[in-house]
Amino acid sequence: SKMLAHEMVEERFYDHVARHLHDLFDYPHIRVYEVQDGGEVQILRAFVGLPPMPEQYRLVAGSGGYVRIPSTVTRDYIPDVTRYSHVYRWLEKGSRVTLPLRLEGECIALLMIAHPETNAFDEEAFALLDVVSNLLETSLGRIHALKKNRQRADELLALQATMRDILAERELSSLLQAILQRAIDLLAADGGALGLFETETGETRVVSAIGLTKDYTGVRLQLGEGAMGWVAQHRKPLFVRDYPAWHNRSEQYNVPAGTQVLAAPLETSEKFIGAIAIVGRRFRESDLELLQLFAQQASLAVENARLYQDAVLSAEKRRALYEASQDIVSTISSPEKVWRAVHRAAERVMPAEAFTITIVNQNTRKFEPVYVVDRGQRFSPAPFPLEHGLSGRVLRTGQPVRIDNVYSFEL
């Protein structure tokens, strides 16, 4: 017990357990397995009295030698292994007892003790092994708590370094790509996607995708659709343990069976920006907490980049308008030069394929298209009535007009 109380490294702990049980109680064959993947994989960490075994020998569910112990059972005892010779090839005869070592109800290790004689374990031996099992569980709990604290500290240091690099990036598209890659690296994920929320449509548009079955950039998710659509609807983080079997999965994604997804909102105190989702196969609840913390910091970086980009764009627009005003003043005697100066200024502020200037002819009561350019070609359309077209709409309402789809717009 003194040895176990001072051991801080899990790998050495298993070795000490096997060696000391062999020395103190003269058990001839001992194996200690670490349990992973929810009990589906058992990895040999230490053994005594057995033929040489491969390092980290693995047993998977359904294979020979694999032992599954129900959560309500404190031990698994086989008084005569010859009845299971097809399973226990390493022990030709004798008896074997397996003790599950649990932490918060979850089996994290198996202690397997074998004896060459049948019926070698009695109630006195079981009572002693129960004491040993309780002691080992207490020690393992302490080691896991220490390991968890160290891991958390390492994660926070990694997060701090990650955010320092991200906050230095001001170009928005590069920043979004960097945020997704950093999240994948931070949580050792297989891949992921990042989407921005569009208030006008209520959709989340994927702007970056890494490590998925294909590039899903440009995919649009409705509210509640998929992990990021769910986050956009509920504005809280999400852990999906089997995405293909999840009822809210998006049919737009091709995801292998058993894939897990972590998703978190990108938002500030004032607005919802979007969502980030990463995929893998061995996430923990603490990983979701780390992703949420990362997303909170990343959201500030995105908003800062947007503000910076808007400020730069605003400055460029003001400069373009000022230079255009100077051009117009210098060419005021030539209407054609004025139209061209206005066109140049408009292209700098908001590039477009088509540009039109119309003026009202008070004598004919018609619009005259004095300057029309479409895809670089100059045209000279005929005059048209004042009540027609977009120009007529602007003249009637006195308000600017924005059209998202000219083919469905009705004047």
Secondary structure as GFF3:
##gff-version 3
##sequence-region A 1 411
A	DSSP	alpha_helix	2	6	.	.	.	ID=ss1
A	DSSP	alpha_helix	10	25	.	.	.	ID=ss2
A	DSSP	beta_strand	29	36	.	.	.	ID=ss3
A	DSSP	three_ten_helix	37	39	.	.	.	ID=ss4
A	DSSP	beta_strand	41	48	.	.	.	ID=ss5
A	DSSP	beta_strand	58	60	.	.	.	ID=ss6
A	DSSP	beta_strand	76	78	.	.	.	ID=ss7
A	DSSP	three_ten_helix	81	84	.	.	.	ID=ss8
A	DSSP	beta_strand	95	103	.	.	.	ID=ss9
A	DSSP	beta_strand	106	115	.	.	.	ID=ss10
A	DSSP	alpha_helix	123	167	.	.	.	ID=ss11
A	DSSP	alpha_helix	172	186	.	.	.	ID=ss12
A	DSSP	beta_strand	191	198	.	.	.	ID=ss13
A	DSSP	beta_strand	203	210	.	.	.	ID=ss14
A	DSSP	beta_strand	220	221	.	.	.	ID=ss15
A	DSSP	alpha_helix	226	234	.	.	.	ID=ss16
A	DSSP	beta_strand	238	240	.	.	.	ID=ss17
A	DSSP	three_ten_helix	243	245	.	.	.	ID=ss18
A	DSSP	beta_strand	260	267	.	.	.	ID=ss19
A	DSSP	beta_strand	272	280	.	.	.	ID=ss20
A	DSSP	alpha_helix	285	330	.	.	.	ID=ss21
A	DSSP	alpha_helix	335	349	.	.	.	ID=ss22
A	DSSP	beta_strand	354	361	.	.	.	ID=ss23
A	DSSP	beta_strand	366	374	.	.	.	ID=ss24
A	DSSP	beta_strand	377	379	.	.	.	ID=ss25
A	DSSP	beta_strand	384	385	.	.	.	ID=ss26
A	DSSP	alpha_helix	389	397	.	.	.	ID=ss27
###
